[in-house]
């Protein structure tokens, strides 16, 4: 299905279509089984996610995060929830969880996408994800939706590291490629990220470094680039080796 079709279906789910457009879309749904199947899939995946993200939005420090954004940061472009086939994402305000899909274009050179992640990581605080405590079913739904968008197969069990709690996941774009971020926090609420850039890159060995206050580990395989980032070098080392199978 095209983005335009997903946008129409999402508008129907949200009650945003005028009567003539709504009637026409219902007619098309009745005549096209594949369109009806897509509509049913979008409707089914939204249910378990809307409540948790509505709570996030109510407590999100929107004004503070907006003020912290770099002056020249590009404005986010809003798309339909269906873009991830999950009906959710966090916008560039990194903490204002929105019940809509937002794609953020981060400027820069593709070979240093990790620096873009570092810059936005600096906006996260322990309060950013403090209200998020998804249960196992919600975590599986969120991870499944984002990994499907990225074209990777990563299960919650594979992602989880003892001492880190899953908070949420969302998709941005970097230089035209999908950039997925999976947010975690330690017992003190300190954020950690696992990121995937789907840009058809060549394989790369595991590389670890420090950038300012953050430890990073990067590697590449199967046409994807991967990164884990956080303040503790030991946590990042353990997490990277867990995710790469000890590579």
Secondary structure, 3 states (H helix, E strand, C coil): CCHHHHHHHHHHHHCCCCHHHHHHHHHHHHHCHHHHHHHHHHHHHHHHHHHHHHHHHHHCCHHHHHHHCCCCCCCCEECCHHHHCCCCEECCCCCCEECCCEECEECCCHHHHHHHHHHHHCCCCCCCCCCCCCCHHHHHHHHHHHHHHHCCCCCHHHHCCCCCEEEEEEEEEECCEEEEEEEEECCCCCEEEEEEEEEEECCEEEEEEEECCEEEEEEEECEEEEEEEECCHHHHHHHHHHHCCCC
